[in-house]
């Protein structure tokens, strides 16, 4: 049995195993823990805000399955960058890859990386988070940090390919530049507000995450329109789409399994951001799959021949 005693940033895990005695005594002013017959710990803390979180799963096997699915979608999304990198390298061309989508992708993942690093590594930010959500859990894990950093690096590799390989007359559109300018003004405004102590750095990071969510939704539109205009998906990797589709499906499946197993549907419907991003990603992936295999399949075949 494991208990978590929590007050502000104080965190204590109490674990009892079968071959030892574990005695926990909680009074109004202190916690006394005795393990076995020789070790005792006294903690002088206020219990006004102390609570014990108990989670009960319906089916233990689903908990294990959820962890496996989590690593599978993490792997799928991480690998999804490489089919496009490979096809660019093989053809020595980036014709067919929309630069607007690439620009939005870089901005989104850069801000997402800042958000993850801030909440995972910076103690002052974590203090702000737990002051605001005293009974919350840090939403950022180490694999989130790794994925976002890797995504930025992989996107930059593709941008370098765009600079050295054949690209014809492709460039970032005026519309995309205007949207990026709005993002830049928004980011600058947040920086000024936090340096003048109007808002906390946590608010800045949260706002960065909202920009990331926005770019995630709009980044697919330019590529889908470009495919429609050319009536072809040549130059753009369907492998990336299939891996992104698999990652999105697995991500939503994990959330549904967790919600069912812990009877915690609020995690989906109360805060639908993560689920919504996965949902819209899958919708666009379906559109791209239809474009590649159904609508423009013959054109793709003729061009490749």
C-alpha positions in Angstrom: 0.0 0.0 0.0 1.4 3.4 -0.9 0.2 6.8 0.4 1.1 10.3 -0.7 1.3 13.0 2.0 1.4 16.4 0.3 1.6 19.9 1.5 2.7 22.7 -0.8 5.9 21.2 -2.3 6.4 18.6 0.4 6.0 15.1 -1.0 6.1 11.9 1.0 5.6 8.4 -0.3 4.8 5.8 2.4 5.1 2.2 1.1 4.2 -0.9 3.1 5.3 -4.3 1.9 4.3 -7.7 3.1 7.5 -8.5 5.1 7.7 -5.4 7.2 5.6 -3.5 9.7 4.4 -0.1 8.6 2.6 2.1 11.1 1.4 5.6 10.1 0.0 7.9 12.8 -1.4 11.3 11.7 -2.3 13.9 14.2 -3.4 17.5 13.7 0.2 18.7 13.8 2.5 15.9 12.8 3.0 12.7 10.9 4.8 9.8 12.6 5.9 6.9 10.5 7.4 3.7 11.9 8.8 1.0 9.6 9.9 -2.3 11.2 11.1 -1.8 14.8 14.0 0.6 14.5 13.2 3.3 12.0 10.9 6.2 12.8 10.3 9.5 11.1 8.5 12.5 12.6 7.3 15.3 10.3 6.2 18.6 11.8 3.8 19.9 9.2 0.4 21.5 9.0 -2.3 19.1 7.8 -4.8 21.8 6.7 -4.0 21.1 3.0 -2.8 17.5 3.3 -4.7 14.8 1.4 -4.2 11.2 0.4 -4.9 10.4 -3.3 -6.3 6.9 -3.8 -6.7 5.5 -7.3 -8.4 2.2 -7.9 -8.3 0.4 -11.3 -11.2 -1.8 -12.4 -9.0 -4.1 -14.5 -5.2 -4.2 -13.6 -4.4 -5.6 -17.0 -5.7 -2.5 -18.6 -3.2 -0.4 -16.6 -0.4 -2.5 -18.1 -1.9 -2.3 -21.6 -2.2 1.5 -21.2 1.5 1.8 -20.4 2.4 -0.3 -23.5 0.1 1.8 -25.7 1.7 4.9 -24.3 5.2 3.9 -25.5 3.8 2.7 -28.8 2.3 6.1 -29.7 5.4 7.8 -28.4 7.5 5.7 -30.8 5.1 6.2 -33.7 5.1 10.0 -33.3 8.9 10.1 -32.9 9.6 8.0 -35.9 7.0 9.8 -38.0 9.5 12.6 -38.9 12.0 10.2 -40.7 10.0 9.1 -43.8 9.9 12.7 -45.0 13.5 13.3 -44.2 14.4 10.1 -46.2 12.3 10.9 -49.2 13.8 14.4 -49.4 17.3 12.9 -49.2 16.5 10.2 -51.8 15.0 12.6 -54.4 17.2 15.6 -53.5 14.0 17.6 -53.7 11.4 19.1 -51.4 8.9 19.9 -54.1 5.5 18.8 -52.8 6.2 19.6 -49.2 4.3 22.7 -48.1 6.6 25.3 -46.4 3.7 26.9 -44.5 3.0 23.6 -42.7 6.7 23.3 -41.9 6.9 26.8 -40.5 3.8 26.3 -38.3 5.3 22.9 -37.2 8.6 24.5 -36.1 6.9 27.3 -34.1 4.6 24.9 -32.4 7.2 22.4 -31.4 9.6 25.1 -30.3 7.0 26.6 -27.9 6.0 23.1 -26.8 9.6 22.4 -25.9 9.9 25.6 -23.9 6.7 24.6 -22.1 7.9 21.1 -21.2 11.4 22.2 -20.1 9.9 24.9 -18.0 7.5 22.7 -16.1 9.9 19.7 -15.8 13.2 21.4 -14.9 12.7 24.9 -13.6 11.9 24.8 -9.8 10.3 28.3 -9.7 7.8 27.3 -12.4 7.0 24.1 -10.6 6.4 26.1 -7.4 4.0 28.4 -9.3 2.2 25.4 -10.7 1.7 23.7 -7.3 0.7 27.0 -5.6 -2.0 27.3 -8.2 -3.0 23.7 -8.3 -2.1 22.3 -4.8 -3.7 19.0 -5.5 -2.6 18.6 -9.0 0.1 16.5 -10.6 2.9 17.8 -12.9 1.5 17.1 -16.4 5.0 17.0 -18.0 7.0 13.8 -18.0 10.6 13.2 -19.2 9.4 11.5 -22.4 7.4 14.7 -23.2 10.6 16.7 -23.0 12.5 14.2 -25.1 9.8 14.0 -27.8 9.5 17.8 -28.1 13.3 18.4 -28.3 13.6 15.6 -30.9 10.7 17.1 -32.9 12.4 20.5 -33.0 15.7 19.0 -34.2 14.0 16.8 -36.8 12.0 19.7 -38.1 15.2 21.8 -38.4 16.8 19.0 -40.4 13.9 19.2 -42.9 14.3 23.0 -43.1 18.0 22.6 -43.9 16.9 20.1 -46.6 14.6 22.8 -47.9 17.5 25.2 -48.2 19.9 22.8 -50.1 17.6 20.6 -52.2 15.4 21.5 -55.2 12.4 23.4 -54.2 11.3 25.3 -57.4 9.5 28.5 -56.4 8.2 27.3 -53.1 8.3 29.7 -50.2 6.4 30.6 -47.1 3.2 32.3 -48.1 2.2 35.9 -47.2 -0.8 34.5 -45.2 1.5 32.3 -43.2 3.9 35.1 -42.5 1.1 37.3 -41.2 -0.1 34.5 -38.9 3.5 34.0 -37.7 3.8 37.8 -37.1 0.7 37.6 -34.9 2.3 34.7 -33.0 5.5 36.7 -32.6 3.6 39.8 -31.2 1.7 37.5 -28.8 5.0 35.9 -27.6 6.7 39.3 -27.2 3.7 40.6 -25.3 3.9 37.7 -22.9 7.6 38.3 -22.4 7.0 41.9 -21.5 4.1 41.0 -19.1 6.2 38.5 -17.3 9.3 40.7 -17.0 7.0 43.5 -15.6 5.5 41.0 -13.1 2.0 41.4 -14.5 1.7 37.7 -15.1 3.7 34.7 -13.8 6.1 32.7 -16.0 3.7 29.8 -15.7 1.1 31.9 -17.5 3.6 32.5 -20.3 4.2 28.8 -20.7 0.5 28.1 -20.7 0.0 30.7 -23.4 2.8 29.1 -25.4 1.1 25.8 -25.2 -2.1 27.4 -26.5 -0.1 28.6 -29.5 1.2 25.1 -30.0 -2.4 23.8 -30.0 -3.4 26.4 -32.6 -0.4 25.5 -34.9 -1.2 21.8 -34.5 -4.7 22.4 -35.9 -3.9 24.9 -38.7 -0.6 23.3 -39.9 -2.5 20.6 -41.9 -4.6 23.0 -43.9 -1.8 24.3 -46.3 -0.6 20.8 -47.1 -4.1 19.5 -47.8 -4.9 22.5 -50.0 -1.6 22.1 -51.9 -2.3 18.4 -52.6 -5.8 19.4 -53.8 -4.4 22.1 -56.1 -1.8 19.8 -57.6 -4.1 16.8 -57.6 -1.1 14.9 -56.4 0.8 14.0 -53.2 4.1 13.3 -54.8 7.0 14.7 -52.8 5.2 14.4 -49.5 5.6 11.2 -47.5 2.6 9.1 -46.8 4.7 7.2 -44.3 4.7 10.3 -42.1 0.9 10.3 -42.3 0.4 6.7 -41.5 2.7 6.9 -38.4 1.0 10.1 -37.3 -2.4 8.4 -37.7 -1.2 5.4 -35.7 0.1 7.7 -32.9 -3.1 9.7 -32.8 -5.3 6.6 -32.6 -3.1 5.0 -29.9 -3.0 8.3 -27.9 -6.8 8.6 -27.8 -7.1 4.9 -27.0 -4.8 5.3 -24.0 -6.9 8.2 -22.7 -10.1 6.2 -23.1 -8.7 3.2 -21.4 -7.4 5.3 -18.5 -10.7 7.1 -18.2 -12.7 3.8 -18.1 -10.3 1.9 -15.8 -10.1 4.7 -13.2 -13.6 6.1 -13.9 -12.0 9.4 -14.7 -13.9 10.7 -17.8 -13.3 14.2 -16.6 -9.7 13.8 -17.8 -11.2 13.7 -21.4 -14.3 15.8 -21.3 -13.3 18.2 -18.6 -10.0 19.1 -20.3 -10.4 18.1 -24.0 -7.3 19.8 -25.3 -5.0 16.7 -25.7 -7.9 14.5 -26.9 -9.0 17.2 -29.3 -5.5 17.6 -30.9 -5.3 13.8 -31.4 -8.8 13.8 -32.8 -8.2 16.6 -35.4 -4.8 15.1 -36.3 -6.5 11.8 -37.1 -9.2 13.5 -39.1 -6.6 15.3 -41.3 -4.6 12.0 -41.6 -7.7 10.3 -42.9 -8.1 13.1 -45.5 -4.4 12.7 -46.5 -4.8 9.0 -46.8 -7.9 9.4 -49.1 -6.0 12.0 -51.2 -3.0 9.7 -51.6 -4.6 6.4 -52.2 -8.0 7.3 -53.7 -8.3 10.8 -55.2 -4.9 11.2 -56.6 -3.6 7.6 -56.7 -3.5 7.4 -60.5 -1.7 10.7 -60.8 0.9 9.7 -58.2 1.5 6.4 -60.1 2.0 8.2 -63.4 4.4 10.8 -62.0 6.4 8.1 -60.3 6.6 6.1 -63.5 
